[in-house]
Structures are given as C-alpha cells and as structure tokens.
Amino acid sequence: EVQLAESGGGSVQAGGSLRLSCLISGLSDDDSEMGWYRQAPGNECKLVATISRGTRTYYLDSVKGRFTISQDNGKNTVYLQMTSLKPEDTAVYYCATSLGPRASGPYCAAGYSIAGTWGPGTQVTVSS
C-alpha cells in the first residue's frame, strides 16, 4: 500500500520561503509521476507542480519561477521549495501519486480523477 506523508508547512510572512517534504512508502516504481496540489478554503483543489522520472517538471503558471519541485529517490522524498511566498499561496498542500487526467477538482482526495493516492496535507499560511 502506497502511503504519503507531507511535512514542512507553517506560517510565514509574504516574501518568505518554506520547503515542503513528502515521504513516500510502498511505491515500487521510482519513476512514478508525483504531484503537489493545494486547496484554499472555498476554492477547488488545484495542481501546483509535478515531477516525473526525476527531471521532467510542470508548474502552475502562478508559481513558475518561485516554486521548485524535486525528488530524492534515495530518501523516498519529493520536495516543494517555495520562495517569494504570497498571501494567495495560503492553502493546504497535498502530495499525490497515480495522477489522473484532471488538474483540478472539488477536493484533494481520491475519486475525482485528479490523483489516486493522497497524503493528509500540510497547512501553509502566508501573511501580508
């Protein structure tokens, strides 16, 4: 059974940085595509970044140049380095695998064709 566990969230002021980590267990394929998603209160779940084969990446337009996704297979961990944070980045951030065809949906959870396996999420709060 694949399990994901996020950490590294917290509260920062605008312009600050955080690094989120996603510890992966039970995944047999190191080349599996991994994704970071976020959901703010009242908003839909949205794809933020993906990484596949350790190098191929995708970013939501609003985070390009500020966020960096990376993967350390030796540590079974995927990271999301976030810099120049803005109040609009405030959300619960989730990592996921078994990515589906949809980049957004009502909830960051299985059953909405976004991704099959999710972590519990970590809160990021950016104050102005």
C-alpha positions as CSV (number, residue, x, y, z in Angstrom):
1,E,0.0,0.0,0.0
2,V,1.4,3.4,-1.0
3,Q,1.4,6.0,1.8
4,L,2.4,9.6,1.5
5,A,3.2,12.0,4.4
6,E,3.7,15.7,4.0
7,S,5.6,17.9,6.3
8,G,7.2,21.4,6.4
9,G,4.2,23.6,6.3
10,G,3.9,26.6,8.6
11,S,3.2,30.3,8.8
12,V,5.5,32.8,7.1
13,Q,5.3,36.5,6.0
14,A,5.0,37.4,2.4
15,G,8.3,37.1,0.7
16,G,9.4,34.2,2.9
17,S,10.2,30.7,2.0
18,L,9.2,27.2,3.0
19,R,10.2,23.7,1.9
20,L,7.6,21.0,1.9
21,S,8.6,17.4,2.0
22,C,6.6,14.3,1.0
23,L,7.8,11.0,2.4
24,I,6.8,8.1,0.2
25,S,6.4,4.5,1.3
26,G,5.2,1.4,-0.5
27,L,5.8,2.7,-4.0
28,S,7.7,0.2,-6.2
29,D,8.3,2.4,-9.2
30,D,10.8,5.3,-8.7
31,D,9.7,6.8,-12.0
32,S,6.1,7.3,-10.9
33,E,4.9,10.8,-11.5
34,M,4.4,12.8,-8.3
35,G,2.4,15.9,-7.8
36,W,1.8,18.7,-5.4
37,Y,-1.6,20.2,-5.1
38,R,-3.2,22.8,-2.9
39,Q,-6.6,23.8,-1.7
40,A,-7.6,27.0,0.0
41,P,-10.9,27.4,1.9
42,G,-13.8,27.9,-0.6
43,N,-11.6,27.1,-3.6
44,E,-11.1,24.0,-5.6
45,C,-8.2,21.6,-5.4
46,K,-5.5,22.7,-7.9
47,L,-2.4,21.2,-9.3
48,V,0.7,23.1,-8.4
49,A,3.6,21.1,-9.7
50,T,4.5,17.6,-11.0
51,I,7.7,15.7,-11.5
52,S,8.4,12.5,-13.4
53,R,11.5,10.5,-14.0
54,G,13.2,12.8,-11.6
55,T,13.6,15.6,-14.1
56,R,10.5,16.4,-16.2
57,T,8.5,19.0,-14.4
58,Y,5.4,21.0,-14.7
59,Y,4.3,24.2,-12.8
60,L,1.1,26.1,-12.4
61,D,1.7,29.5,-14.1
62,S,1.3,31.5,-10.9
63,V,4.1,29.7,-9.2
64,K,6.6,29.5,-12.0
65,G,10.0,31.0,-11.0
66,R,9.0,30.8,-7.3
67,F,8.4,27.1,-6.6
68,T,10.7,24.2,-7.4
69,I,9.8,20.5,-7.3
70,S,12.5,17.9,-6.8
71,Q,12.9,14.3,-5.9
72,D,15.4,12.3,-3.9
73,N,14.8,8.6,-4.6
74,G,17.4,7.6,-2.1
75,K,15.3,9.3,0.6
76,N,12.0,8.3,-0.9
77,T,11.0,12.0,-0.7
78,V,9.6,14.6,-3.0
79,Y,10.2,18.3,-2.2
80,L,8.4,21.5,-3.0
81,Q,10.7,24.5,-2.4
82,M,8.6,27.6,-2.2
83,T,10.1,31.1,-2.3
84,S,8.8,34.7,-2.6
85,L,5.6,33.4,-1.0
86,K,2.4,35.5,-1.4
87,P,-0.8,35.6,0.7
88,E,-2.6,33.9,-2.2
89,D,-0.3,30.8,-1.8
90,T,-2.1,30.2,1.5
91,A,-3.7,26.7,1.4
92,V,-3.4,23.1,2.5
93,Y,-0.8,21.5,0.3
94,Y,-1.0,17.8,-0.6
95,C,1.3,15.5,-2.4
96,A,-0.2,12.7,-4.6
97,T,0.7,9.9,-7.0
98,S,-1.2,7.9,-9.6
99,L,-2.1,11.2,-11.2
100,G,-5.3,11.3,-13.2
101,P,-6.5,13.4,-16.2
102,R,-7.8,16.3,-14.2
103,A,-5.6,19.1,-12.9
104,S,-8.3,20.4,-10.6
105,G,-11.4,19.4,-8.8
106,P,-13.7,19.9,-5.9
107,Y,-11.5,18.2,-3.3
108,C,-7.9,17.0,-3.0
109,A,-9.0,13.4,-2.5
110,A,-9.4,10.2,-4.4
111,G,-12.5,9.7,-6.5
112,Y,-12.3,13.0,-8.6
113,S,-10.0,11.8,-11.3
114,I,-7.2,14.1,-10.0
115,A,-5.0,11.5,-8.3
116,G,-5.4,8.1,-6.8
117,T,-3.3,8.4,-3.6
118,W,-3.0,11.4,-1.4
119,G,-1.2,12.4,1.8
120,P,-3.1,14.1,4.6
121,G,-1.8,17.6,3.7
122,T,0.1,20.3,5.4
123,Q,-1.1,23.9,6.0
124,V,0.8,26.8,4.6
125,T,-0.2,30.3,5.7
126,V,1.3,33.4,4.3
127,S,0.6,36.7,5.9
128,S,0.9,40.1,4.3
